[in-house]
Amino acid sequence: MGETIQSVERAAGILRLLASGPRELGVAELARAMGLPKGTLHGILRTLVHVGFVEQDAATGRYRLGGTLLHLGSSYLDVNELRTRSLNWADALAGRSRESVWIGTAHEGGVLVVHHVFRPDDSMQVLQVGTLLPAHATALGKVLLAYDPYGDAGAAFDPPSGATPHASANTPHASGGAPHATAETSHASATATRGDEPAVEGLPAFTPRTITGADDLAKELELVRGRGWACDVEELVEGEVSIAAPIRDGRGVTVGAIGVRGAVERLADDGEPRITIVSYVRDAARAITRDLSR
């Protein structure tokens, strides 16, 4: 590899800061975080504003991510082969399970949600495409850690750098009836990237049931590999359960995971996931795997 271009690296650093920090940042805040003179920073910001990657608030002078960058991010998700091959099977899984369906891939130590199908009922729900979930506290993440082709279970101890920007997330969707926000939709993304509990042994606890220790996580991943699916029972959000299974490509490499998320009273009995729902999830994962192998 040849030498990198410093100005491009600096521009990328600014974009990451704007994506992971508050909604808007001023020049002074960006300069301190980047360790750059304000004059140098101004030049890079002017260029980013010119190409639409960054916008400047006319009233405050502060900067935020621009619409062009968000469009590029959502375009990546639209053309992602995993998502494209999974659309029909995800819809079918939502219909069979009567729960919301999530498809994710490994990204920056977490799980990037590349597709989300609403639960087929009359409740108001929030689109979670683009959300970055913690790997150790979700069924999707446990699957990806357990079947990581590089065997890097320690990736769970590298926290995501921040929520991935996206154009469509947090978009309300009403499908009729009396609208009400559910815990799984209104609370998941807020909780997923913020551990309200103190970290224990390197992993943040989102509820009292979250796995936080390295040894406990290793045992859990071994269990996932042994049975071929994963679950989290109130580990990310109290009162919610998720179940997931691996999606593999033609080489047999796990490239993603598909799962359902819903209320504990619907998806679990005596603290254990309902085996009927597990079979639905595994059927969908196998079907997508077959499509990717063709």
Secondary structure, 3 states (H helix, E strand, C coil): CCCCCHHHHHHHHHHHHHHHCCCCECHHHHHHHHCCCHHHHHHHHHHHHHCCCEEECCCCCCEEECHHHHHHHHHHHHHCHHHHHHHHHHHHHHHHHCCEEEEEEEECCEEEEEEEECCCCCCEEECCCCCEEECCCCHHHHHHHHCCCCCCHHHHHCCCCCCCCCCCCCCEECCCCCCCECHHHHCHHHHHCCCCCCCECCECCCCCCCCCCHHHHHHHHHHHHHHCCEEEECCCCCCEEEEEEEEECCCCCEEEEEEEEEEHHHHEECCEECHHHHHHHHHHHHHHHHHHHC
